[in-house]
Amino acid sequence: MERSLAVIGAGVFGASLARHCARAGWRVTLVEQVAPGHARAASGDESRLIRCSHGDDEWHTSLARRAWQLWHEIDPRLVAPAGVAWFARREDGWEAASERTLRAQGIPCERVDPATLFPACRDGDLAFTLFEPEAGILRAREATRELTRQAVAEGAELVLARARPDGAAAVLDSGRRLEADHVVWTCGGWLPGLFPGLVDDVRITQQDVFYFGAGASWRTPGVPGWVDYDGAAYGLGDLDGRGVKVAPDVEGPPIDPETARRVPLARHERLAREYLAHRFPALAAAPLVGTRTCHYEITPDTRFVVAPHPDHDGVVWLVGGSSGHGFKHGPALAERLEGWLTGTTAPDPRLGLGTRDAHSGLRTAGSITPER
Ligand SMILES: Cc1cc2nc3c(=O)[nH]c(=O)nc-3n(C[C@H](O)[C@H](O)[C@H](O)COP(=O)(O)OP(=O)(O)OC[C@H]3O[C@@H](n4cnc5c(N)ncnc54)[C@H](O)[C@@H]3O)c2cc1C
């Protein structure tokens, strides 16, 4: 019997689910209020790191590895094969735990001299540098659009409209009422506003990304992606001529994803410049050539929300809270979610609704300094 699915929100989570289920023979409607990969969506940025390191968290490590395979099947051009370097400030911190987990799962990694990876890199404060050679960079906006395109090519209907929940259904601003075996709300930063009282502890925060002009030796691939977990910063070289990317990964102030003025904060630019001066001094005075203001949807423990709505007997699901590290996982999470929707596998209780313990763990900033 054909199953039906309505997915609300064509970011990476929604587009991945729509594509996966359409390929599996479901009758799928994908609803998006603006456009897949639009400027205010978290999935609408140009680049996102794909890495398997997740400290000692085996679940996310294997999810990322499965996603890496799937992204290559979806379209290998979406993955820039650059590798990702982890700057370890401690002998036995997140990177050492990641290294153990990666090795246990047979995922390639090695300790390297960062001088072999970057045109210039200051490493006096580092205990070691862990390199994931098969990690890389996803062309995020293109990837979101490609997932949507493939979903439609597999038979999904794409509807550009805003939806609101009404019981177990989704009602579009045209008045059309969508009912399906499952209605999955993958609305990113808009999710708490749509379901007040259910995901109130998801914080929507302003996160700024900076691009700096540099010469050809800073091109990515060539230069890898990098993460300084204890330094709360990450970045990559110049991908597709956009400039060298540096993002301070401190938790920014709260913003409204719909109405926020998308202009970076001066203090975030200062943090990016300070990081360049610290790690890549050759770029300390590089010109700022671009910026982007995005938002995180951070859960207290940085685990996603993938949970049935308590009132609708498994019909309505909420999927979000991607906590600044969800992009890479999209296609692999969709695969697992299909099993959770149909009941062939049990959903992971750690992703459920309800109170969670605070833990900064899974995104790229080990030290979180919330700004208010
Ligand atoms: C600066 C920054 C850097 C990041 N770096 C990385 C990284 O390196 N690696 C990584 O894996 N992840 C990274 N992430 C996280 C990643 O981008 C997000 O986890 C992911 O994009 C979230 O996808 P989503 O589909 O949940 O949300 P979104 O992409 O925001 O999509 C939600 C969609 O729902 C739509 N929508 C909302 N409400 C409605 C409605 N009522 N009706 C119809 N449509 C609606 C919106 O228009 C939007 O298109 C980063 C995030 C940021 C902000």
The ligand as an ORCA input file, in Angstrom:
! r2SCAN-3c Opt
* xyz 0 1
  C      26.804     29.570     10.487
  C      26.431     28.118     10.454
  C      27.394     27.151     10.197
  C      27.073     25.808     10.156
  N      28.040     24.889      9.868
  C      27.712     23.601      9.731
  C      28.683     22.671      9.299
  O      29.839     23.038      9.037
  N      28.316     21.368      9.143
  C      27.043     20.956      9.408
  O      26.791     19.758      9.256
  N      26.091     21.825      9.809
  C      26.401     23.125      9.967
  N      25.454     24.037     10.342
  C      24.095     23.558     10.687
  C      23.230     23.351      9.463
  O      23.325     24.417      8.560
  C      21.795     23.185      9.942
  O      21.799     22.176     10.942
  C      20.856     22.749      8.840
  O      21.019     23.550      7.698
  C      19.416     22.850      9.371
  O      18.555     22.418      8.351
  P      17.002     22.422      8.570
  O      16.438     21.765      7.373
  O      16.642     21.899      9.902
  O      16.581     23.991      8.637
  P      16.515     25.097      7.497
  O      17.584     24.942      6.512
  O      16.422     26.423      8.182
  O      15.160     24.801      6.759
  C      13.896     25.030      7.343
  C      12.957     25.393      6.191
  O      11.630     25.393      6.673
  C      10.936     26.426      6.001
  N       9.751     26.760      6.788
  C       9.725     27.214      8.053
  N       8.463     27.400      8.468
  C       7.664     27.046      7.424
  C       6.259     27.034      7.251
  N       5.421     27.402      8.229
  N       5.765     26.622      6.064
  C       6.600     26.248      5.061
  N       7.950     26.256      5.181
  C       8.468     26.647      6.355
  C      11.967     27.548      5.963
  O      11.643     28.533      4.985
  C      13.235     26.785      5.649
  O      13.488     26.719      4.260
  C      25.748     25.396     10.393
  C      24.759     26.350     10.641
  C      25.089     27.689     10.659
  C      24.023     28.713     10.909
*
